[in-house]
Amino acid sequence: MKRGKKYIDSAKLIDKTKLYDSAEALELVCKTAKAKFDETLEVHLKMGVDSRHADQQVRGAVVLPHGTGKKVRVLVFAKGDKIKEAEEAGADYVGSDELVAKITGENWFDFDIVVATPDMMGVVGRLGKVLGPKGLMPTPKAGTVTMDVAKAIAEIKAGKIEYRLDKTNIIHCPVGKVSFGPEKLGENLDTLMTAIVKARPAAAKGQYIRSCVIATTMGPGIKVNSSKFGA
């Protein structure tokens, strides 16, 4: 793959053979972010579990103390009084069958997270084949299937993110914007890693987190020593 001059210059600052302490890695990642826009910092975790087994799934949600820096569009499936509650809480879209028709008929996906009340899951279930592969299907474990839609929306808007194991046994998560600076990014990263370590399945054997790499949207990856997080 051909890399740009900025990427190559940034890569020269990183020792590919070194496992960096998280504080040092975050200082370095902010220095190597050379794009003209405010890049997102992502963490990529190679997990020592097998996603093919139900008892080794790693999935949950956590509110980052400083948010993600991204405006999140929330779609809520609700009816009755819950429609008004969702609207007043700041939901971007609220509805029922008409939203199902819009998604399936118009291939509409102008939203980032889906929340649903339990009594609407029969309706939402019809979207399983389109929402599931995109990681948008609401689940009780992620706190997106709930009667307390106001609380769910408030947490999401405040910086709640979902982490989940993919088919290659990797977790990818945003932890903020480069403009946050190393300190705030560090607090967000600590919060996420603590949640993932606590979510360790009982069936997981051996090393739980096999590798941890952080990278900005356009920048090179930096290997982080995950042992300090209790992994």
PyMOL commands that set and color helices and strands:
alter all, ss='L'
color gray80, all
select helices_A, chain A and resi 5-11+22-31+54-56+81-89+97-106+118-131+149-158+178-198+226-229
alter helices_A, ss='H'
color red, helices_A
select strands_A, chain A and resi 40-47+59-63+74-77+93-95+113-116+160-164+170-177+209-216+222-224
alter strands_A, ss='S'
color yellow, strands_A
deselect
rebuild
show_as cartoon
